[in-house]
Amino acid sequence: MSESPRPSIIVLALLGALTGLLSGVFGIGGGIVLVPMLVMILGFQQRLAAGTSVAAILPAAVLGSIGYAVQGNVDWVAAALLAVGIVIGAQIGSYLLARVPTGFLRWMFMAFLLGVVISLWFVVPQRDATIDITVLSGALLVVTGLITGVLSGLLGVGGGVVVVPVLMFFFGASDLVAKGTSLLMMIPGSLSGTIGNVRRRNVDLRAAAVLGIAASLCSPIGSVVATHITPFWSNIAFSVLLVLVLAQMLVKTLRSRTGK
């Protein structure tokens, strides 16, 4: 591993706070925001930024999911089923990374995100909606986690970006239950990924510690803020975030095609 940059604690804390707030409000890992900030603002290499982000989001996911759980907005069974799939899928995605052309898959995923963005403006989940766990829905949750894990390994996208809208639109969850369940699902995946990244020396432990502490302090605040946003405005805010993710992926894809 090349020598990592040594950014100030204040800058890391501010970035961690922003990441934690977004994580709590939207039920996402926050890596989709944190990784480019570490690369562009602090000069981290892409691989080091990704590994540091995975480690930093672990405490935020723990405290954020606790915040949602205290308010009764976590489906524990659904989270466990998703976690089983995502842990296995992430390993498959990492294995396929050097063996499968990801260009077409990336375009398909961007089309999926665009569809989600459009649907967020027309389909508003009910706050009292819950996930009906049956044998079929349980199996589909594992498959959802598996696909999410593969996409995460192949494309580097966060699981929450996929899982939150899928839980709302295909499993009938409220926006709050989808977010809380998504955060809980991320914990084993983040833990597994961090162990692997530490072994490969793809983590700046100092930066991850500062980022993680700041993120964990703000993630529960984000979960409380989420309860005070109506489902409609929550959808609008989430759609804006997904547009930013989509734009970021589009720029990366176009740059890779032009060789820049």
C-alpha positions as CSV (number, residue, x, y, z in Angstrom):
1,M,0.0,0.0,0.0
2,S,1.4,3.4,-0.9
3,E,1.7,6.0,1.8
4,S,-1.7,7.4,2.7
5,P,-2.4,11.2,3.0
6,R,-2.6,12.7,6.5
7,P,-5.6,15.0,6.4
8,S,-6.5,17.0,9.5
9,I,-8.8,15.6,12.1
10,I,-11.2,18.5,11.7
11,V,-11.6,17.8,7.9
12,L,-12.1,14.1,8.6
13,A,-14.6,14.8,11.3
14,L,-16.7,17.1,9.1
15,L,-16.7,14.6,6.3
16,G,-17.7,11.8,8.7
17,A,-20.5,14.0,10.2
18,L,-21.9,14.6,6.7
19,T,-21.7,10.9,5.9
20,G,-23.4,9.8,9.1
21,L,-26.2,12.3,8.7
22,L,-26.9,11.1,5.1
23,S,-26.6,7.5,6.4
24,G,-29.2,8.1,9.1
25,V,-31.6,10.1,6.9
26,F,-31.6,7.8,3.9
27,G,-30.6,4.4,5.3
28,I,-27.6,4.2,3.0
29,G,-24.0,3.3,3.8
30,G,-22.7,6.7,2.7
31,G,-19.8,5.3,0.8
32,I,-21.3,6.6,-2.4
33,V,-20.7,10.1,-1.0
34,L,-17.6,9.5,1.2
35,V,-15.4,7.7,-1.4
36,P,-15.4,10.5,-4.0
37,M,-14.9,13.1,-1.2
38,L,-11.8,11.2,0.1
39,V,-10.5,10.9,-3.4
40,M,-11.2,14.5,-4.7
41,I,-10.8,16.5,-1.5
42,L,-8.2,14.5,0.5
43,G,-6.2,12.8,-2.3
44,F,-6.8,9.2,-1.3
45,Q,-6.3,6.5,-3.9
46,Q,-9.6,4.9,-5.0
47,R,-8.9,1.5,-3.4
48,L,-7.7,3.1,-0.1
49,A,-10.8,5.4,-0.1
50,A,-13.2,2.5,-0.6
51,G,-11.6,0.4,2.1
52,T,-11.5,3.3,4.6
53,S,-15.2,4.1,3.8
54,V,-16.3,0.6,4.5
55,A,-14.6,0.7,7.9
56,A,-15.8,4.1,8.7
57,I,-19.5,3.3,8.0
58,L,-19.6,0.4,10.4
59,P,-20.2,2.3,13.6
60,A,-22.6,4.7,11.8
61,A,-24.6,1.7,10.6
62,V,-24.7,0.2,14.1
63,L,-25.9,3.4,15.9
64,G,-28.1,4.4,13.0
65,S,-29.9,1.1,13.0
66,I,-30.3,1.3,16.8
67,G,-31.9,4.7,16.3
68,Y,-34.4,3.2,13.8
69,A,-34.9,0.1,16.0
70,V,-35.8,2.2,19.1
71,Q,-38.5,3.8,17.1
72,G,-39.7,0.4,15.9
73,N,-38.6,0.9,12.3
74,V,-36.5,-2.2,11.7
75,D,-37.6,-5.5,10.4
76,W,-35.1,-7.9,12.0
77,V,-36.0,-10.9,10.0
78,A,-35.8,-9.1,6.7
79,A,-32.5,-7.6,7.6
80,A,-31.0,-11.0,8.5
81,L,-32.2,-12.5,5.2
82,L,-30.8,-9.6,3.2
83,A,-27.5,-9.9,5.1
84,V,-27.1,-13.6,4.3
85,G,-27.5,-12.7,0.6
86,I,-25.3,-9.7,0.6
87,V,-22.4,-11.3,2.3
88,I,-22.4,-14.2,-0.2
89,G,-23.1,-11.8,-3.1
90,A,-20.2,-9.5,-2.2
91,Q,-17.8,-12.4,-2.3
92,I,-19.1,-13.5,-5.7
93,G,-18.9,-9.9,-7.0
94,S,-15.3,-9.5,-5.9
95,Y,-14.5,-12.9,-7.6
96,L,-16.1,-11.8,-10.8
97,L,-14.6,-8.3,-10.8
98,A,-11.6,-9.3,-12.9
99,R,-13.5,-11.8,-15.0
100,V,-16.7,-10.1,-16.1
101,P,-17.0,-7.0,-18.3
102,T,-18.9,-4.5,-16.1
103,G,-19.7,-1.9,-18.8
104,F,-23.1,-3.3,-19.8
105,L,-23.9,-4.1,-16.2
106,R,-23.1,-0.6,-15.2
107,W,-25.4,0.8,-17.8
108,M,-28.2,-1.5,-16.7
109,F,-27.8,-0.4,-13.1
110,M,-27.9,3.2,-14.1
111,A,-31.2,2.5,-16.0
112,F,-32.5,0.9,-12.8
113,L,-31.5,3.9,-10.8
114,L,-33.3,6.2,-13.3
115,G,-36.4,4.1,-13.0
116,V,-36.3,4.3,-9.2
117,V,-35.9,8.1,-9.4
118,I,-38.9,8.4,-11.6
119,S,-41.0,6.1,-9.5
120,L,-40.1,8.0,-6.3
121,W,-42.1,10.9,-7.7
122,F,-45.3,8.9,-8.2
123,V,-45.3,6.1,-5.6
124,V,-45.4,7.2,-2.0
125,P,-45.1,4.5,0.7
126,Q,-47.4,4.4,3.7
127,R,-45.8,5.0,7.1
128,D,-47.6,2.1,8.7
129,A,-46.7,-0.4,6.0
130,T,-44.7,-3.5,7.0
131,I,-42.9,-6.4,5.2
132,D,-45.0,-9.5,5.0
133,I,-42.5,-12.4,5.6
134,T,-43.5,-15.6,3.9
135,V,-41.4,-18.5,2.5
136,L,-41.5,-16.8,-0.9
137,S,-40.8,-13.3,0.3
138,G,-38.0,-14.6,2.5
139,A,-36.4,-16.3,-0.4
140,L,-36.7,-13.2,-2.5
141,L,-35.1,-11.1,0.2
142,V,-32.1,-13.4,0.2
143,V,-32.0,-13.1,-3.6
144,T,-32.2,-9.3,-3.3
145,G,-29.3,-9.3,-0.9
146,L,-27.4,-11.6,-3.2
147,I,-27.9,-9.4,-6.2
148,T,-27.1,-6.3,-4.1
149,G,-23.9,-7.9,-2.9
150,V,-22.8,-8.9,-6.4
151,L,-23.5,-5.3,-7.6
152,S,-21.5,-4.0,-4.7
153,G,-18.5,-6.2,-5.5
154,L,-18.6,-5.5,-9.2
155,L,-19.6,-1.8,-9.3
156,G,-18.7,-0.5,-5.9
157,V,-22.2,0.8,-5.2
158,G,-23.6,0.8,-1.7
159,G,-26.2,-1.7,-0.7
160,G,-28.7,0.9,0.7
161,V,-29.0,2.6,-2.7
162,V,-30.5,-0.7,-4.0
163,V,-32.2,-2.1,-1.0
164,V,-34.1,0.9,0.3
165,P,-36.2,1.4,-2.9
166,V,-36.6,-2.4,-3.5
167,L,-38.0,-2.8,0.0
168,M,-40.4,0.0,-0.5
169,F,-41.6,-0.8,-4.0
170,F,-41.4,-4.6,-4.1
171,F,-41.8,-5.7,-0.5
172,G,-44.3,-3.0,0.6
173,A,-42.2,-1.6,3.4
174,S,-42.6,2.0,4.7
175,D,-39.8,4.4,3.9
176,L,-38.6,4.3,7.6
177,V,-38.7,0.5,7.9
178,A,-36.8,0.2,4.6
179,K,-34.1,2.6,5.8
180,G,-33.7,1.0,9.3
181,T,-33.6,-2.5,7.8
182,S,-31.1,-1.4,5.2
183,L,-28.7,0.0,7.9
184,L,-29.0,-3.1,10.0
185,M,-28.3,-5.3,6.9
186,M,-25.0,-3.4,6.3
187,I,-23.4,-4.3,9.6
188,P,-22.2,-7.8,8.8
189,G,-21.2,-6.8,5.3
190,S,-19.2,-3.9,6.6
191,L,-17.5,-6.0,9.3
192,S,-16.6,-8.7,6.8
193,G,-15.3,-6.2,4.2
194,T,-13.3,-4.3,6.8
195,I,-11.5,-7.5,8.0
196,G,-10.6,-8.3,4.4
197,N,-9.5,-4.8,3.6
198,V,-7.3,-4.6,6.8
199,R,-5.6,-7.8,5.7
200,R,-4.9,-6.3,2.2
201,R,-3.8,-3.0,3.8
202,N,-6.5,-1.1,2.0
203,V,-7.7,0.9,5.1
204,D,-6.3,4.1,6.7
205,L,-7.2,3.1,10.2
206,R,-6.6,6.6,11.6
207,A,-8.9,8.3,9.1
208,A,-11.5,5.5,9.4
209,A,-11.5,6.0,13.2
210,V,-12.1,9.7,13.0
211,L,-14.7,9.4,10.2
212,G,-16.4,6.5,12.0
213,I,-16.7,8.4,15.3
214,A,-18.1,11.5,13.7
215,A,-20.5,9.5,11.5
216,S,-21.7,7.4,14.4
217,L,-22.6,10.6,16.3
218,C,-24.6,12.0,13.5
219,S,-26.3,8.9,12.2
220,P,-28.8,8.6,15.0
221,I,-29.6,12.3,14.5
222,G,-30.3,11.5,10.9
223,S,-32.6,8.7,11.8
224,V,-34.6,11.1,14.0
225,V,-34.7,13.7,11.2
226,A,-36.1,11.0,8.9
227,T,-39.1,10.5,11.1
228,H,-40.0,14.2,10.8
229,I,-39.9,14.2,7.0
230,T,-43.2,13.2,5.3
231,P,-43.0,10.1,3.0
232,F,-43.5,12.4,0.0
233,W,-40.6,14.7,0.8
234,S,-38.5,11.8,1.9
235,N,-39.0,10.3,-1.6
236,I,-38.1,13.7,-3.2
237,A,-34.9,14.0,-1.1
238,F,-33.9,10.4,-1.8
239,S,-34.5,10.9,-5.6
240,V,-32.2,13.9,-5.5
241,L,-29.5,11.8,-3.8
242,L,-30.0,9.0,-6.4
243,V,-29.6,11.6,-9.2
244,L,-26.3,12.6,-7.8
245,V,-25.3,8.9,-7.6
246,L,-26.4,8.4,-11.1
247,A,-24.5,11.4,-12.4
248,Q,-21.4,10.3,-10.6
249,M,-21.6,6.8,-12.1
250,L,-22.3,8.3,-15.6
251,V,-19.2,10.5,-15.4
252,K,-17.0,7.6,-14.3
253,T,-18.4,5.4,-17.1
254,L,-17.9,8.0,-19.8
255,R,-14.4,8.8,-18.5
256,S,-13.5,5.1,-18.6
257,R,-14.7,4.8,-22.2
258,T,-12.6,7.8,-23.3
259,G,-9.6,6.6,-21.3
260,K,-9.4,9.7,-19.2
